[in-house]
Amino acid sequence: MKLIKVEAHGFKSFADPISLRFDGGVAGIVGPNGSGKSNINDAIRWVLGERSAKELRGDKMDDVIFQGSQTAKPLDRAEVTLTFDNKDGQNSIPHEIFTISRVLERGNGTNKYYLNGEECRQKDILEIAMESGIGKSSLAIISQGTVSDIAQSTPEQRKAIFEEAAGVSKYKFKKKEALSKLAKTQEGLDQITLVIAEIERKLIPLRKQAEKAKIYITKTEELKEVEVGLLVHNIKTYGSTYESLTQELEGVSETKIDLEERIKEAEAKISQNTGFRIEEQKIADQLSKELKEVEERLRNIDLVLAKETARERLIAQGEIEVSVEERIKAFQKLAAQHTGNIKNIERQMEVLNLRYQENNVEIAKLDEEVGLLNIQKNKKDSDLVKVRTHLHVLEQQREGNTMLYKGTKTILENKAYFGKPLKGTVADLIKVDNEYLRAIDVILSSAAQHLVVDKSETAVKAVNFLKQNDGGRATFIPLSSIQPKSVRDDHLLAVQGHPGFVAVASELVYSAPEYEILKKFLLGNVIVASDIEQANKISNILERRYMIVTLEGDTIRAGGVIVGGAKVQTQSLLGFEEKIEELKKLIPGLNAQIQLAITKLNEVKNKRKQAFDLATSLQNEISTLKSKKINEQFTLDELNLKLSNLNARIVELSEEKESSLANSKADVELLNTRKVTLLSELNAKENRIRSLTIDLDQLNIVKNDYSSTLNKLIQSFAQKLTQKDKSKMLLDQSRERLASQYKMTFEAASEQYNLVMNQEDAEDFVWTLREEIDKLGSVNIESLETLIEEEARYNKLAEGERELSEAKQTLENAIADIDKVITTRLVNIVNDVNGPFNEVFATMLGGGRAELYWTDPNDILESGIEIKAQPPGKNIANLKLFSGGEKSLIAISLLFGILKARPLPLCILDEVEAALDEANVVRYAEYLQELKEKTQFIVITHRHGTMSRVDSLFGATMQNRGITTFFSLELAEAKKLVDDEQIELDIPDGE
């Protein structure tokens, strides 16, 4: 992008329209002092958005309008137009050629800006200039004063040049706008917060009144609903009871006669059956006596037969049989002994083999147990290392108070200074079970670090202490000033039965009795729920009046805002000491477990060795038993042979046994037959007696039931008569109350109302409601409508507050992002310029070195930029100690270094080389030629060395006093024009 034309009319000394066309490269403007040539500089600066009249060498902006001269009248309007070639697309304007203009009319002070002839904002022009790098603070317009300012300005002032070269002006402009918006947003937020606070103060008593009115209306409606239903129920019940009792009393006489007849019939049957049972019992007794006599005779016959059989068996046995049997018994006894020995050996071998197998299994188990015990011991060793590491980290945090805010830490480190009035942090004074730790931690948040003191004077003393010692900030809770908070009883009653309700938060923590008020102040109006779904339901029931926190730490704030999501594991102050103690308690247990594992391991290894020794011993014993078994088996075979021979002898002696019994058994058979007959008859009689007894018992039960029923009927007659009269009275009273209290008939009431609970509960409910309504006292029903209006206003303002808070956060984020961009660009520009700056410096001064550095590299946004320059043979630390020419050379070297690193499309140099000698002027002019490929230069100069090295020249003169005109010049004409001026002023060239 390049400037191709400047047009002006009425601006300063341009009373007549002027037009200068530039072809790029280096263009020079020359003329005598006072000819108005530098007004071109001011004109370009002005049209690019300059707002300071002082920067334009005036006192007020109207001073830029032609003031008149001896030959020309003042003008009322100043206008300047710049035409740019944008074919390279350096600017985002979608035109290859575009113009920008500024017009000011005298008197109204209104500036108008135009882009391609269309009116636009000053902001639009400033953005174009900043985007192109030719803004107010850029290097696009450099005067002799600017050159001297670079050397003499502070590092912070010097930084402005680099900001423009780095292209951060537009970002600073955006930041300024953002800061302005942020200030306005904060102002609006403060205002709306004040209004919300005022409404909140009004809402507190209004809500109480409205709640009271709502309770009154609700209880009155509930009372009518239940009491009318109760009256309807009573009328129905008492009426039904009255009619029923009337019918019952009419039928009592008939029932009495019927019961008396039934009793007489039962008594007759009882008498008859009693006689039958006596006769049957007599016969049964006779049969039982005869049966006993038969059984006695049978026992006597059996004894006689047993004695006779034993006698004949003794006679039949001989002495030879006895002798043989004795020898057989002796051999059998020996055989049995050897057989027993063999079996005993086999049993021992079986036991030993079983023990051997079990021992092998035990060895395998012990091998496995050794492996498991080694694994367990290694795990316990690892657990112990983890516990000790965690404990070490926590103890370091506790010793260094690294989890505490600076102010809290400062106060606790000086606890002795405050003494007993300083109680400690909230986290120190309350305890909570792990189950509820997450919820309580979320509720308290930073309040866990608040310091609890006895009274407000102690808090004031602590605040002053922090200020005096630069100890940070802290929050204090004076026990004497705070008031407990709570959930209203009716609200609590409404949610206590809800499945997700856990408790009020203050009920889930423990503290000393003197800190009970602290618990209720911090947690008394917060409800803890099981999960977010149940919390939402409870919040809806309570109309979002209270904060509700779940066990996982999700939160529904009063008003309905929901905060939650994935868990973030952080170390809480709550339970901090308990965690340390818990870890300390784990260490002895783990040490004991490790020692136990080592002991068990040694025990198992010893058992394993014993098992191996036992296996060897068992194998030896089994071998010994095998040998014994072989010997015993040989002896047993010999005895069996001898027994076989003796058994053959017994066979020869067993032919002479015959029976001598011949007694008859006819008596036994006859007696057994009679016994069977007697048993059958006796069983029949006993069955009959049992049947008669059962019938008698049943008849007595029936008779007693009839008698009891008759007695009850007679007794209840008087009661039912009394109940009938009472029912009539209560029926009349209920109808009367329904008519007088609720102006309703029974028929109308029964169509609309029903009793929804049992009568006793309903009566208790009515009595309780009447008592509660009486306790309410006076009630303001209109407060309900007023509350709705105020809450709607409050909600609207709260939404506005939320939107402003979000806007504030957005602006703060945007400012932070802008700061990052600015920092990056400034660091880059200084780094990029340092090399070219050093190179140009060495060329311009014939050697030496120069560099740029930040005064505070840790804070680039606030840091200034310092210049370190060392010409050949000199070591001067302060730029102000250099000569004027050296300062100019340093400044020009810096300017050229910046242009090499960050070429600008346009650069206007207004006599910047005035303080240089001729040799340095030549170097200066030659550098312009070197840089012109990327930067268009307009040079206002008096120096021959510069004029001779420009690509085109324009002369400025005032033929009519006070009015500047421009014309194109050749080099010789320019020299003559300048020489004539120097002769006239007697100023030697180069000064």
ROKEDREN-245404 format. One record per residue (C-alpha): residue in one letter; x, y, z. Coordinates in steps of 0.1 Angstrom, whole numbers, plus 5000, padded with zeros to 4 digits. Layout:
BEGIN
aXYZ
...
***
This chain:
BEGIN
m500050005000
k501350354992
l500250714993
i499750844958
k498151184964
v497551454991
e494851714986
a494151995010
h492152315011
g491752555041
f494052355063
k496552585080
s498452785053
f496752595024
a494252875017
d494352774980
p493652404971
i496952204969
s497551864954
l500751664956
r501151334937
f503751084948
d505150804926
g506650594955
g510350574964
v511750874983
a510051204977
g511651524991
i509851855001
v512052165004
g511452525011
p512452815032
n511652835069
g508052945074
s506952835039
g504552585053
k506252275040
s505852095074
n502052155072
i501951855048
n503151655078
d500351795100
a497751755073
i498551385069
r498651335107
w495251525110
v493351325084
l494651005100
g492651095131
e494851315153
r492651455181
s495251675199
a495452035187
k498752065206
e500251785184
l499351985154
r501052295168
g497852475179
d495852555209
k492452435197
m491352235168
d489852535150
d493452665147
v493952425118
i491552625096
f493152905076
q493153215098
g493553465069
s496353695058
q497054045045
t495853935011
a493253665019
k490253635041
p489953355068
l488253045057
d485452865076
r486352505065
a489452285064
e489451965043
v492251715036
t492051405014
l494551125011
t494550874982
f496150534987
d497050254963
n496049924979
k496749694950
d499049474972
g496049414995
q497949525026
n494849685039
s491649485043
i489549755024
p488249574993
h489449854969
e492649884949
i492450274953
f490750424982
t490550774998
i490050905033
s489051255041
r488551475071
v486451805072
l486252055100
e483952365099
r484752665121
g482552725151
n480652385154
g483752185163
t482351885145
n484751665125
k483451465097
y485351165082
y484851005048
l485950675033
n485750684995
g483450974998
e481050805022
e480850945057
c482250715084
r483350725120
q486650845133
k487050495148
d486950355112
i489750585101
l491850505132
e491350125125
i492550175089
a495550365101
m496450105128
e495949815104
s498249975079
g500850065106
i500550435101
g498650525133
k499350815156
s502050645176
s503750475147
l506950555129
a504950675099
i505451045108
i508851135124
s509951485131
q513251625145
g511551645179
t510651275177
v514251195170
s515451375201
d512551225221
i513750875214
a517050945231
q515751155259
s512450985266
t511850735294
p511950365286
e508150355291
q507650645266
r510050485242
k508050165243
a505150345224
i507250335192
f507649955194
e503949905202
e503050065169
a505749875150
a504549555166
g500949625154
v499549625189
s497849965187
k494649815175
y494849565204
k495449845229
f492550025214
k490349715218
k491649675253
k490750035261
e487349975247
a487049655267
l488149825299
s485650105293
k482949845288
l484149655319
a483949975340
k480450045328
t479449675333
q480849685368
e479050015375
g475749855363
l476449545383
d477049755414
q473849945409
i471749635402
t473349465433
l472249765455
v468749745441
i468649365446
a469849405482
e467049665488
i464449425474
e465849135495
r465449355526
k461849415516
l461249055507
i462248915542
p459249065561
l456949045531
r457648675527
k456848615563
q453548805559
a452748615527
e453748285542
k451448355572
a448648445548
k449248145527
i449247925558
y446048085570
i444248025537
t445647675534
k444647585569
t441247735565
e440647545533
e441947225549
l439747285579
k436647325558
e437547025536
v438046795566
e435446925590
v432646935564
g433646585554
l433646485590
l430146635596
v428846455566
h430346135578
n428946185613
i425446255600
k425645935579
t427145735608
y424845855635
g421745825613
s422745475603
t423545385640
y420145525651
e418245325626
s420245005632
l419745025670
t416045075666
q415844765645
e418044565668
l415944655699
e412744555681
g414244205675
v415644145710
s412543965725
e412343715696
t416043635699
k415743585737
i412943325733
d414843135706
l417943115727
e416042975757
e414442695736
r417842595722
i419342585758
k416442345769
e417042115740
a420742095747
e420142015784
a417841715775
k420441565751
i423141605777
s421141405804
q420341125779
n423941075767
t425241075803
g423040775811
f424240585780
r427940645789
i427540505825
e426040165812
e428740125786
q431540185812
k430239905834
i430439645806
a433939755796
d435139715832
q433939345832
l435639265799
s438939415810
k438939195842
e438338865822
l441238955798
k443738995826
e442938635839
v443438475804
e446838655799
e448038525834
r447238155824
l449238185791
r452338315810
n452338015833
i452237755805
d455237935787
l457337895818
v456737515821
l457637455784
a460937655787
k462137455818
e461537115801
t463537205769
a466637315788
r466736985808
e466736755777
r469436965759
l471836905788
i471236525788
a472036505750
q475536645752
g478636415757
e482136455771
i484136375738
e482336665720
v483336895749
s487036795746
v487136845708
e485437175709
e487937295736
r490837215712
i489137385683
k488437685704
a492137705714
f493337685678
q490637935667
k491738165694
l495338155681
a494238195645
a492138485655
q495038645673
h497238615642
t494438725619
g493939025642
n497739095641
i497639095603
k494639315602
n496239545628
i499339565606
e497239635575
r495439905594
q498740055605
m500040045570
e496840195557
v497040475583
l500740525575
n500040535537
l497140775543
r499440995565
y502140975539
q499741095512
e498241365535
n501741475543
n502541515506
v499341715501
e500441925532
i503841985517
a502142115484
k499842335505
l502742475525
d504642545492
e501642745480
e501242915514
v504843025513
g504243185479
l501043355491
l502743485523
n505543625503
i503043805480
q501143935511
k504244055528
n505444245496
k501944405493
k502044515530
d505544655525
s504244855495
d501144975514
l503445095543
v505645295518
k502445455503
v501045545538
r504345695550
t504745895518
h501146025520
l501646105557
h504846295550
v503146505523
l500246595546
e502546675575
q504646905553
q501447085542
r500347115578
e503747245590
g503947495562
n500247585562
t500447565525
m496747505521
l495847825539
y495348175525
k498048415533
g495948615558
t494748305576
k498248165577
t499648495591
i497048505620
l497548135630
e501348185630
n500848465655
k498148285676
a500048365708
y499548735701
f495848705701
g495448435729
k492148265738
p489948505719
l491248345687
k489448005685
g490947875652
t489647815617
v486147675611
a487747355599
d489547325633
l486247355653
i483947115635
k484146745626
v482246555600
d481946185591
n483546075558
e480145995544
y479146365545
l482646525540
r482146605503
a478846785509
i479946985539
d483247085521
v481247215491
i478947415514
l481647575534
s484147615505
s486547895515
a484647945547
a486447645561
q489447885564
h487448165581
l488848245615
v486548225645
v486948485673
d485048565705
k483848915695
s484049175668
e486749375686
t489149085683
a488349065645
v489149445642
k492349395661
a493349105637
v492449305606
n494749595618
f497449345625
l497249215589
k497449565575
q500449665596
n502349345588
d501349315551
g499948985561
g497248945534
r493548925540
a491348705561
t487648655571
f486648655607
i483548525624
p482748685658
l480748435679
s479048725698
s477748885666
i476448595645
q472848455646
p471848095639
k470148015606
s467547755601
v465047585578
r461447675588
d459647405606
d456747375581
h459347365552
l461347095571
l458146895577
a457346915540
v460546735530
q461546515560
g459746215546
h461046265511
p463245965500
g466146185490
f466246395522
v469346335543
a469346605569
v469946975575
a473647025571
s474247155606
e472946825620
l475746635601
v478746795619
y480046775654
s481447055676
a481947155712
p478647305727
e480047655726
y480347635688
e476747515682
i475747865670
l478647855645
k477347535630
k473847685626
f475248015613
l477147845585
l475047535578
g471647585595
n469747685563
v471347425540
i469747095532
v471746785522
a470146535497
s471146195484
d471646285447
i470946565422
e467646425410
q466246405445
a467746745453
n465946905424
k462646755436
i463146885471
s464147225457
n460847235438
i458847145469
l460547425488
e460147675458
r463947715456
r464147895489
y467247705502
m470547585491
i470547205486
v473847005483
t474146635474
l476446385490
e478546405458
g478846785461
d476446895434
t474647215444
i471247375438
r471447725451
a468647935465
g466848075434
g467447765413
v471047785399
i472447435396
v476247375399
g477747025394
g479646785373
a482546545375
k484346525407
v487546705412
q489746545438
t491146815461
q492546805496
s490046955520
l490847135553
l487846945568
g489046615582
f492646715575
e493946635610
e491746325611
k493346205579
i496846245594
e495846065625
e494145795605
l497445745585
k499445745617
k497145475631
l497645265600
i501445245603
p501545035635
g498944805621
l500844765588
n504144705608
a502344445629
q500844285598
i504344275581
q505844125613
l502943875615
a503543775578
i507243725585
t506343515616
k503843305596
l506343265568
n508943125592
e506342905608
v505242765575
k508842705564
n509442515597
k506342315591
r507442235556
k510742105569
q508941895595
a506741755568
f509741645547
d511241475578
l507941305586
a507641175550
t511040995554
s510040855588
l506740725574
q508440545545
n510740365570
e507840255592
i505840125562
s508739905551
t509039755587
l505339675588
k505439495554
s508039245569
k505939185600
k502839105579
i504638835559
n505638645592
e502138665607
q500538525575
f502838215576
t501938135612
l498138175604
d498337925575
e499637655598
l496837705624
n494137685597
l495437345586
k495137205622
l491637345626
s490537165594
n491536825609
l489636885642
n486436995624
a486336655606
r486236485640
i483236685652
v481236565622
e481536205635
l480136295669
s476936495659
e474336215651
e472436165685
k470336465692
e466436405693
s463636585711
s461836425741
l459036685744
a455436565738
n453236795757
s450036905741
k449437265731
a445637255729
d445237475761
v447437745746
e445537765714
l442137785732
l443338055755
n444738265726
t441438245708
r439538375739
k442038655743
v441438785708
t437638785714
l437938975746
l440139235730
s437739295702
e434739345725
l436639575749
n437839805720
a434239835708
k433039945742
e435840195747
n435040355712
r431440395722
i432340555755
r434740805737
s431940895711
l429440965739
t432041175758
i432741385726
d428941435721
l428541545757
d431441795754
q430041945722
l426541975738
n427942155768
i429842395746
v426742465725
k424642515757
n427242745772
d427442945740
y423642995740
s423743095776
s426543345771
t424843495741
l421543525760
n423343695789
k425143935766
l421944015748
i420244095780
q423144305792
s423544505759
f419844585757
a420244885781
q423444985764
k421944985730
l419045195742
t421445455756
q423445445724
k420345505704
d419445815724
k423145945721
s423145885683
k420046095680
m421546375699
l424846375680
l422946355647
d421046665655
q424146855667
s426046765634
r423146895612
e423047215633
r426847285630
l426847215592
a424047465588
s425247735611
q429047725605
y429147645567
k425647745556
m425147405539
t422547135540
f423446775544
e422446685509
a424646965493
a427546885516
s427446515509
e427746575471
q430946785475
y432846655505
n433946315516
l436046205547
v439546115535
m440845975568
n439445785598
q437145965621
e439445985651
d442346125630
a439846375614
e438646495648
d442246535660
f443146715627
v440246965631
w441047045667
t444747095658
l443947315628
r441647535648
e444347585674
e446947665648
i444647915630
d443948095664
k447748115670
l448348295637
g446648605650
s446148895625
v446748805588
n447549035558
i445948855528
e447049125504
s450749035511
l450448735487
e449848955457
t452449205467
l455048925472
i454348795436
e455049145422
e458249195442
e459548845435
a458948895398
r460949225400
y463649045420
n463948765395
k464149005366
l466949195383
a468648875394
e468648765357
g470149095348
e472749055375
r473648715361
e473948855325
l476149135337
s478348895356
e478748685325
a479448985304
k482049105330
q483748755329
t483748765291
l485349115291
e487949005316
n488748695295
a489048915264
i491349165281
a493548875293
d493648735257
i494549085244
d497349115270
k498748785258
v498748895222
i500349235231
t503049065252
t503948815224
r504149085197
l506249315219
v508749045227
n508948945191
i509449305178
v512249375203
n513949045194
d513449115156
v514749475158
n517849405179
g519849265150
p519049535124
f519449805150
n522949685158
e523749655121
v522550005112
f524250155143
a527550015133
t527150145097
m526050495108
l528750535134
g531550345117
g531550065142
g530450005178
r527449805190
a523849875202
e521049665216
l517549695232
y516549535264
w513449525287
t513649715320
d511449435335
p511349125314
n509048955339
d506249215332
i506349305295
l503049505297
e504449745323
s508149725313
g509949995294
i512549955267
e516050075273
i518750135247
k522350035253
a524750205227
q528550195225
p530050405197
p533550315187
g536050395215
k533350515239
n531650355269
i528850585279
a526050425299
n523450705298
l522050815264
k521551175277
l525351215279
f525751175242
s526151475219
g523151595199
g524551445167
e525251115184
k521751105199
s520251165164
l522450895149
i521350645176
a517650745171
i517950725133
s519750385136
l516850265158
l514250395134
f515950235104
g516449905124
i512649905131
l511849975094
k514149685083
a512449445107
r508949575103
p508649775070
l505850035070
p504050135038
l504650505044
c507150705064
i507251085066
l510551235079
d510451595089
e514051735091
v515151435112
e518751465099
a519051835109
a521651765137
l523851545115
d527151645098
e527251605060
a528951265060
n526251115083
v523551295062
v524851105032
r524750775051
y521150865062
a520050945027
e521650625013
y519850415039
l516550575026
q517350434992
e518050105007
l514750095025
k512550244998
e511749904982
k509349825011
t508650165025
q507550485008
f509350795022
i508251165021
v511251365034
i511051725045
t514651855044
h517152135042
r520151925035
h521951895002
g523051535010
t519451435013
m518051634984
s520651484961
r519551134969
v515751154966
d513751024937
s511551334933
l511351694948
f508651934957
g509252294966
a507152494990
t506952874990
m504753175001
q504653404972
n501553554987
r502353615024
g500653345046
i499553115017
t501652805008
t501952684973
f503852374960
f505652304927
s507852034913
l511652104913
e514851984898
l517851924921
a519652244912
e516552454918
a516052294951
k519652364961
k519352724950
l516052754970
v517652635001
d520952814996
d519053144992
e517253085024
q520553005042
i522253315028
e519253525039
l519453375074
d523253345074
i523152985086
p526052765074
d525052435058
g525052135081
e523952325112
***
